Amino acid sequence: MADFDRITQQPEVMGGKPCIRGMRVTVAMIVGMVGTGHSIEAILADYPYLEREDVLQALRYAAWRADDREVLLAAG
């Protein structure tokens, strides 16, 4: 994985979904909020235990995962 030190995945937290620093705040939740027009400042106001870098790293992680793809090679 790239350098995503704020993104954690633990089976006992949110079913293993990518979360912010082990909290019950998922990357998908952050991306969804940004996608519906919430600003980073609004997200931080709603979730004061988050930091700006948490939100930015969640967005970078989602972009990295979206770009990740599996290429199947033909058997030779």
VEXDONU-581208 format. One record per residue (C-alpha): x, y, z; residue number from 1; residue in one letter. Coordinates in steps of 0.25 Angstrom, whole numbers, plus 5000, padded with zeros to 4 digits. Layout:
N
((X; Y; Z); NUM; "A")
...
***
This chain:
76
((5000; 5000; 5000); 1; "M")
((5005; 5014; 4997); 2; "A")
((5008; 5023; 5009); 3; "D")
((4994; 5024; 5016); 4; "F")
((4998; 5024; 5031); 5; "D")
((4984; 5030; 5035); 6; "R")
((4976; 5019; 5028); 7; "I")
((4974; 5006; 5036); 8; "T")
((4967; 4993; 5033); 9; "Q")
((4963; 4984; 5045); 10; "Q")
((4952; 4973; 5044); 11; "P")
((4946; 4978; 5057); 12; "E")
((4944; 4992; 5053); 13; "V")
((4933; 4995; 5043); 14; "M")
((4935; 4980; 5037); 15; "G")
((4949; 4983; 5032); 16; "G")
((4946; 4995; 5023); 17; "K")
((4956; 5005; 5022); 18; "P")
((4955; 5015; 5033); 19; "C")
((4962; 5028; 5039); 20; "I")
((4972; 5024; 5050); 21; "R")
((4964; 5012; 5055); 22; "G")
((4951; 5021; 5057); 23; "M")
((4938; 5017; 5052); 24; "R")
((4939; 5028; 5041); 25; "V")
((4941; 5021; 5028); 26; "T")
((4948; 5026; 5016); 27; "V")
((4935; 5024; 5008); 28; "A")
((4927; 5033; 5018); 29; "M")
((4937; 5044; 5016); 30; "I")
((4937; 5042; 5000); 31; "V")
((4922; 5042; 5000); 32; "G")
((4921; 5055; 5008); 33; "M")
((4931; 5062; 4999); 34; "V")
((4923; 5056; 4987); 35; "G")
((4910; 5062; 4992); 36; "T")
((4916; 5076; 4994); 37; "G")
((4922; 5077; 5008); 38; "H")
((4934; 5085; 5009); 39; "S")
((4946; 5080; 5017); 40; "I")
((4943; 5091; 5027); 41; "E")
((4929; 5086; 5029); 42; "A")
((4933; 5071; 5031); 43; "I")
((4943; 5076; 5041); 44; "L")
((4932; 5084; 5048); 45; "A")
((4923; 5072; 5049); 46; "D")
((4934; 5062; 5053); 47; "Y")
((4943; 5071; 5062); 48; "P")
((4952; 5058; 5065); 49; "Y")
((4956; 5058; 5051); 50; "L")
((4968; 5066; 5045); 51; "E")
((4969; 5072; 5032); 52; "R")
((4980; 5062; 5028); 53; "E")
((4970; 5051; 5031); 54; "D")
((4961; 5056; 5021); 55; "V")
((4971; 5059; 5010); 56; "L")
((4977; 5045; 5012); 57; "Q")
((4964; 5038; 5011); 58; "A")
((4962; 5045; 4997); 59; "L")
((4976; 5041; 4993); 60; "R")
((4973; 5027; 4997); 61; "Y")
((4960; 5026; 4990); 62; "A")
((4967; 5032; 4977); 63; "A")
((4978; 5021; 4979); 64; "W")
((4968; 5010; 4980); 65; "R")
((4960; 5015; 4968); 66; "A")
((4972; 5014; 4960); 67; "D")
((4976; 5000; 4965); 68; "D")
((4972; 4989; 4955); 69; "R")
((4975; 4975; 4953); 70; "E")
((4981; 4971; 4940); 71; "V")
((4979; 4956; 4936); 72; "L")
((4990; 4950; 4928); 73; "L")
((4987; 4939; 4918); 74; "A")
((4993; 4926; 4921); 75; "A")
((5005; 4923; 4913); 76; "G")
***
